[in-house]
């Protein structure tokens, strides 16, 4: 990032304070220890008067909607009433910002503002599982995905329920600065750098699987052995379970299939290799268990919308070594 990327968060009367706090924690705090050109952060509001927020507090924003014309990223942290049509001035400002190239992000119910602006037409999107059906019914032109933590559609990104906003913000930081910086921010937040699975695992009460201790050890082992052929049978033997029982319990516990989890871990490992070493792409592919450079390029482009070489050029850390 050649200059400081400008993030603007919207405040409004009836503000969702938890979602808003996530945005401030992710983008608004100074992080000199990271040694990168960290974000500029501004809060804007619909009204220039003190705003009531959840929890009995009031806040006053430093800027009006005009600042959206200069924002690189706009974040809508929730929305006060799903049945309320967002003000025309807000919808118009967001549309104009998006047309000139700004990235627009929603957390939880904030997706209804983006939907009202027409920015999600023909695109995938998500929101809290309690609101997914209402979103799909009101905006049938949107492909609602109720079982994921967040959806990245390039310059329009949406997250599921409140805490999934953390996952989305870390994803954005990872896209802007690389995996190491995102991991450092995650450590500050005391959260995982990336949660596997989706929000479907939170819809009903948790399922007791009895496999937690196995999976804790298994995950450590698998991450250290990504270069191996990690089939379900191999993982099941390591967990001392039958393949069928392992696959079922793994999905219940982790929230995704063993194959998808392994594939994602390999991509994360590939990111680290590309950032920290000068190893050729084919060697990186072998080291993370993808076997060939062509396979790595295919999965890398599908997941990150870029090539391994382009990613390395952007995110190589100083002092890279073979």
NORQUI-V78667 format. One record per residue. N is the residue number from 1. PSI is psi as a letter, one per 20 degrees, with the letter a starting at -180 (* if undefined). Layout:
n->N psi->PSI
n->N psi->PSI
This chain:
n->1 psi->o
n->2 psi->h
n->3 psi->r
n->4 psi->o
n->5 psi->p
n->6 psi->o
n->7 psi->p
n->8 psi->p
n->9 psi->p
n->10 psi->p
n->11 psi->q
n->12 psi->r
n->13 psi->p
n->14 psi->k
n->15 psi->p
n->16 psi->o
n->17 psi->h
n->18 psi->g
n->19 psi->g
n->20 psi->h
n->21 psi->h
n->22 psi->g
n->23 psi->g
n->24 psi->g
n->25 psi->h
n->26 psi->g
n->27 psi->i
n->28 psi->i
n->29 psi->p
n->30 psi->q
n->31 psi->m
n->32 psi->h
n->33 psi->i
n->34 psi->i
n->35 psi->l
n->36 psi->q
n->37 psi->n
n->38 psi->r
n->39 psi->q
n->40 psi->q
n->41 psi->p
n->42 psi->q
n->43 psi->p
n->44 psi->r
n->45 psi->q
n->46 psi->h
n->47 psi->q
n->48 psi->j
n->49 psi->r
n->50 psi->p
n->51 psi->p
n->52 psi->q
n->53 psi->q
n->54 psi->p
n->55 psi->j
n->56 psi->k
n->57 psi->r
n->58 psi->q
n->59 psi->r
n->60 psi->p
n->61 psi->q
n->62 psi->i
n->63 psi->r
n->64 psi->a
n->65 psi->i
n->66 psi->h
n->67 psi->i
n->68 psi->h
n->69 psi->i
n->70 psi->j
n->71 psi->q
n->72 psi->h
n->73 psi->p
n->74 psi->p
n->75 psi->p
n->76 psi->o
n->77 psi->n
n->78 psi->r
n->79 psi->q
n->80 psi->h
n->81 psi->o
n->82 psi->h
n->83 psi->i
n->84 psi->p
n->85 psi->p
n->86 psi->q
n->87 psi->q
n->88 psi->h
n->89 psi->h
n->90 psi->g
n->91 psi->g
n->92 psi->g
n->93 psi->h
n->94 psi->g
n->95 psi->g
n->96 psi->g
n->97 psi->g
n->98 psi->h
n->99 psi->h
n->100 psi->i
n->101 psi->j
n->102 psi->q
n->103 psi->p
n->104 psi->p
n->105 psi->p
n->106 psi->q
n->107 psi->p
n->108 psi->c
n->109 psi->i
n->110 psi->i
n->111 psi->h
n->112 psi->h
n->113 psi->g
n->114 psi->h
n->115 psi->g
n->116 psi->h
n->117 psi->i
n->118 psi->j
n->119 psi->i
n->120 psi->j
n->121 psi->p
n->122 psi->j
n->123 psi->r
n->124 psi->q
n->125 psi->r
n->126 psi->r
n->127 psi->a
n->128 psi->q
n->129 psi->h
n->130 psi->h
n->131 psi->i
n->132 psi->g
n->133 psi->g
n->134 psi->g
n->135 psi->g
n->136 psi->h
n->137 psi->g
n->138 psi->h
n->139 psi->m
n->140 psi->i
n->141 psi->i
n->142 psi->p
n->143 psi->n
n->144 psi->p
n->145 psi->n
n->146 psi->i
n->147 psi->j
n->148 psi->r
n->149 psi->h
n->150 psi->r
n->151 psi->p
n->152 psi->o
n->153 psi->k
n->154 psi->e
n->155 psi->j
n->156 psi->p
n->157 psi->p
n->158 psi->q
n->159 psi->r
n->160 psi->b
n->161 psi->r
n->162 psi->g
n->163 psi->h
n->164 psi->i
n->165 psi->h
n->166 psi->g
n->167 psi->g
n->168 psi->g
n->169 psi->g
n->170 psi->h
n->171 psi->g
n->172 psi->g
n->173 psi->g
n->174 psi->g
n->175 psi->h
n->176 psi->h
n->177 psi->i
n->178 psi->r
n->179 psi->h
n->180 psi->g
n->181 psi->g
n->182 psi->g
n->183 psi->h
n->184 psi->g
n->185 psi->g
n->186 psi->h
n->187 psi->h
n->188 psi->h
n->189 psi->i
n->190 psi->l
n->191 psi->r
n->192 psi->q
n->193 psi->h
n->194 psi->p
n->195 psi->p
n->196 psi->q
n->197 psi->a
n->198 psi->a
n->199 psi->i
n->200 psi->h
n->201 psi->i
n->202 psi->i
n->203 psi->g
n->204 psi->r
n->205 psi->q
n->206 psi->q
n->207 psi->p
n->208 psi->o
n->209 psi->h
n->210 psi->j
n->211 psi->j
n->212 psi->g
n->213 psi->h
n->214 psi->g
n->215 psi->h
n->216 psi->g
n->217 psi->h
n->218 psi->g
n->219 psi->g
n->220 psi->g
n->221 psi->g
n->222 psi->g
n->223 psi->h
n->224 psi->i
n->225 psi->k
n->226 psi->h
n->227 psi->i
n->228 psi->r
n->229 psi->n
n->230 psi->m
n->231 psi->r
n->232 psi->h
n->233 psi->g
n->234 psi->g
n->235 psi->h
n->236 psi->g
n->237 psi->g
n->238 psi->h
n->239 psi->i
n->240 psi->l
n->241 psi->r
n->242 psi->q
n->243 psi->g
n->244 psi->g
n->245 psi->g
n->246 psi->g
n->247 psi->g
n->248 psi->g
n->249 psi->h
n->250 psi->g
n->251 psi->g
n->252 psi->g
n->253 psi->g
n->254 psi->h
n->255 psi->j
n->256 psi->r
n->257 psi->q
n->258 psi->g
n->259 psi->g
n->260 psi->h
n->261 psi->g
n->262 psi->g
n->263 psi->g
n->264 psi->g
n->265 psi->h
n->266 psi->h
n->267 psi->g
n->268 psi->g
n->269 psi->h
n->270 psi->g
n->271 psi->g
n->272 psi->g
n->273 psi->g
n->274 psi->h
n->275 psi->h
n->276 psi->i
n->277 psi->r
n->278 psi->j
n->279 psi->q
n->280 psi->q
n->281 psi->h
n->282 psi->h
n->283 psi->h
n->284 psi->g
n->285 psi->g
n->286 psi->g
n->287 psi->h
n->288 psi->j
n->289 psi->j
n->290 psi->i
n->291 psi->g
n->292 psi->q
n->293 psi->h
n->294 psi->g
n->295 psi->g
n->296 psi->g
n->297 psi->g
n->298 psi->g
n->299 psi->h
n->300 psi->g
n->301 psi->h
n->302 psi->h
n->303 psi->h
n->304 psi->i
n->305 psi->k
n->306 psi->r
n->307 psi->q
n->308 psi->h
n->309 psi->g
n->310 psi->h
n->311 psi->g
n->312 psi->g
n->313 psi->h
n->314 psi->h
n->315 psi->j
n->316 psi->p
n->317 psi->q
n->318 psi->q
n->319 psi->k
n->320 psi->q
n->321 psi->q
n->322 psi->*
